[in-house]
Amino acid sequence: FSLVFLSEIGDKTFFVAGLLAAQTSRFISFVGSMGALATMTVISVLIGQIFHKVPAGLADGIPLDDIAAVIAFAFFGIKTLME
């Protein structure tokens, strides 16, 4: 528990889930948080499967999934810093 707590303390969703739990019941907050986690997991798996279906000849050996991850990480990092 403490490892998950420490790793998630800076995450915005941690604060949103805490605020939701303060305003509604713990059950509704738990179901909403688990639903969001499940949805994001499914989306992530689908995106990963799509990138791995790209033919090797089309990508010329360039790891497109790694490049997309770096671009997304940089975009959201810059967006967070600008907020």
C-alpha positions, 0 to 999 in steps of 0.5 A: 500500500505505501509503495503505491501511495508514494508513487501516486502522490503526485498524480492528478488522478490521485487528488481527483479520486480523493476529492470524489471520495470526500464528496460522494460515497467511497463505493462510487469513488472506488467504482469510478476509479477502477472503471477509469483504470480499466478503460485506460488499460484497454486503450493502452493495450489496443494502441500497443497492439496497433503499433506492433501490427505495423509491418517491419518493412514499413517502419524500416526498423524504427521502433514506432511505438517507442517514438510515439511514447517519447512524443506523448511523454514530452507533450504531456510533460510540457503541458503539465509544466505550463499549467 
